[in-house]
Amino acid sequence: MISTREKVFNYAFLSLLAAAVLFPVAWILGVAVSPNISGTLDLGHLQWSNFTQAWQQAGFSHYLKSSLIITGTAVTLSTVLAILSGFAFGVLGVVGEKVLFPLLLLGVMIPTEAIIVPLYYDFQSEGLIDTYQAIILAHVGMGVSFGAFWMRAAFRAVPASIGESAQMDGANSWTSLWRIYLPIAKPAVMTLILLSFMWTWNDYFLSLILVSDPAHQPLTLGLGAFSGRYMVHVNLLAAAAVIISVPVVVLYLFFQRQFIRGMLSGAVKG
């Protein structure tokens, strides 16, 4: 059993760690509603209009449209492909799996910086630069590797006896996937969706290289352009950063239970 001293130490350490993580967040929120453009905190005179001013001056409306199109399409495609490939590798068994699965995992092991140059020239030769298709395909291509690994582990955590019972009752592969494996692996699926959404929504590097047309740029590039024009207006920059982070925070708050269950359950086994 853990002694009282160890409990006190653990709680004190975790409290300090939480304070170290939350302090910058609280500081940014305070600066975002401060009237001082220098970024000095002034919580006695909160200026909520900073958010409206930042949104209007940065022109976030069309950037938001691009982010929604890119993120929504990329997350949907990568999740569907991850579920299908994870089920194939984890349950059905694929001919040459010992070769194909490690090859698929190269998408996780190879850093983006190592493939961005050939990727750019490939997309350029196909006329995809400055289009939604380019950034969506890039995110899907990199997301499927991790998603297949994640869902394969989640499906393998389901007891084999459940799948065998379904087969004895006449269920085919599709029925087993949609009615048995997916409901059991729902926390893992929700976790994958949240992670994919976060990675795609917050992406800056891929968008910077593949999309130079402002009409197709996401919010992260819009924030970069805004910071270049309003570098001295620290409060407006903080307000713009808070605006961009809101969707990820809201999604996590709504699905935090599923996210934690997916992180701690069979999704991480395998």
N, C-alpha and C positions, 0 to 999 in steps of 0.2 A: 504493500500500500504506500501511497505517496504521503510523506510527512507534511505537517503544517508549514514548516519552513520552505519546503520545496513548492508547495502551493502558492505561498506568498511570493516567492521568487518568480515563479512562472507568470502569475498575474501581473506583477510589477513589470516584468520584461515585456509581456504582451501589451500592456498599457503604454509603455514607452514607445514600442514599435508602432502601435496604432496612432499615437500622437505625432510621431515623426512622419507618418504617411498622410494623416489628415490635415496637418498644419499647412502645407502648401496649398491644399484644396481650399481650406477656409480663407487663406490669404488672397487667393485669386478671386473668390467670391466677394470678399470685402473690397478689393480693388475695383471689381466690376461695377459696384454700386457707389463708388466714391466719386465726388465731384471734381477731385484733383486730377488733372491730366498727367501729372508726374508719377502717379501710382501711389501716392501717400494715402494711407488709410484715413478716412474721415467718416466714421460710423454715426456721427451725430447729425449729419446732413446727407441722408441716403438719396441717391439720384437714380431712380429706376428707369428713367428715360434713356440711360446709356445703352440699354439693350435695343430699344427701338432705333436709336440713332446709329448704332453699330450695324444693325440689319439693313437700314436704308442706305447708309453711306458705302457699305461693302457690296451692295447689290446681291445679297444672298439668295434672292428669290430664284433666279435661274440656276445658281449653283446648287440650291437645294433640289431642284428638279433633276439635275444630272446625278446627284448623289443617290436619290431615290431610285432612278432607273438603273444605275450601275449596281448599287448594293442589292436591290430587290431581285434583279435578274441573276446576278452572280451567286447570291446565297441560295436561291431556289434551285438553280441548275446544279451547283456543287453538292447541295444536300441530297437531291434525288440521285445523282450519280454515286455519291458516297454510300447511300443506303443500298443501292443495287450491287455495287462492287463489293461492299462489306459483306452482304449476304452471300454473294457468289464465293468469295474467298473463305468466309467463316463457317458457312453451313453447307452449301451445295458441293463445294470442292471444285477446283478448276484444274484442268489438265496443264501441267507445267507450272503449278502454283509456286513451287520452290524457286523458280527462276523469275516468274512474272511479278510476284509480290515484292521481292527485294528491288526489282527494277522500278516498280511503281513508287516505292519509298524514296527513290532518288529525288523525287520532287520535294521531299521534306529535308533531305540531307544537303542538297546543293543550295547555296545561298542565292538570293535574287540577284545580287550584284554580279554573280558569275555568269548569268544567262541573259542579262538585260540587253547587252549589245547585240548578240545574234538574234534575240527576240525582236528587237527594234527593226533590224534589217529584214527579217522575215515578214513582219507586218507591213513594212514599207513596200516590199515587193508585191504584196497582195493588195495594196491600196487601203490598208486599214488604219493607218496613222491618223490621229485626230478624229476618231470615231468611237462610239460607245462599244462597238464590237471588239475593238482591240483591248481595252481595259477589262471588259467582261471576260473575254477568253483567257486573258492572263490570270485573272483571279480564279476562274474556274479551274484552269490547268494546275495551279499551285494548291488550290483548296481541296481538290479531289484526292490528292496523295495522302494528306493528313486525315481527311474524312474517311477514306477507305480503311486506313489503319484503325481509326477510332471505332467505326461501326463494326469492323471485323472482330475486334476485341469485345464489343458489347454483345454481339450475336453469339459469340463463343461462350460468353458467361451464362447464356440461357441453358438450363439442363437439357441434355440431348434427349432424355426420356419424353419431354414435352413435344418435341418435333416428331419423334417416332410415334407417339400416340396419335398425333394429327395425321400422319401418313397412313396409319392403320385405319383411321376413320374415313379415308378417301380424300384427304386434302392434298392438293397439288402444291407446287412450289410457291405460286403467287398467293394462294390462300394462306399458306403457312406464314409467308412474309407479312401480309397485311393484317391478318387476324390474330396471329400468335406472337411472332417475333417483334413486330413494331410496337404493339401495346406494352410489351414487357420492357423493351429498350427505349421507351418514350423519354425518360430523363436524359439518356445519352444523346438522343436526337435533338432535344431542346438545348442541351449544352453545346452541341455542334453548331446549331443555328446561331446561338448567341455569340460563340467564338468567331464564326464566319462573318457575322454582321459586324462585329467589333473590328476585325482585321480589315474588312473591305471599307467600312465607313471611315476609318482612321487612316487609310492608306494615303501616302503623299508621294513616295518615291516612284512607284509605277505610273501614277497619273502624271507626274512631272515629266517623265520621259516620253510617254506614249500619247499624251493629249496636250497640245499647245493651244488649241482653239478654245477661247474662253467660253464659247457656247456649249462645249462638252466637258468642261472642267468641273470637278466635284467641289464640295465645300472646303476641303482642306487646302486646295490650291487657291480658292477664293480668299481664305484667311491669310495665305502667304502673300497674295497680291495686296490685300488690305493692310497688312503689317508694313509693307514697303512704303505705302502712301501715308500711313498714320503712325509711324514709329514713335513719335513723341507723345501721342495720345494713349498712354498706357492703360487708362481706365477703359477706353473703347476697345482696345485689343483684348483686354481681359474679358469684357462683356461678349465679344465675338467668340472667344475661345469657349466660354461657358455655353453659348448658344449651340455650338457644334457638338459639344459633349452631352447635351441633354438627351437626345434619342437613345444613346447607349445606356445612360444611367437609368432612364425610365424603363427600358426593356429589362435591364437587370433587376430592378425593383419588382417588376411584375412576375418575373420568372426565376427569382433567386432560389426558391426551394428546389425547383427542377434542376437548376444549374448546380447547386451543391450536391444534390442526389446523384446527378450524372458524373460529377467529379469524384465522388466517394464510392460509387457503386461498381458494378461489374464493368463499366465502361473503361476503367483503367486497368482491368485485368486482361490476361491473355497470354 
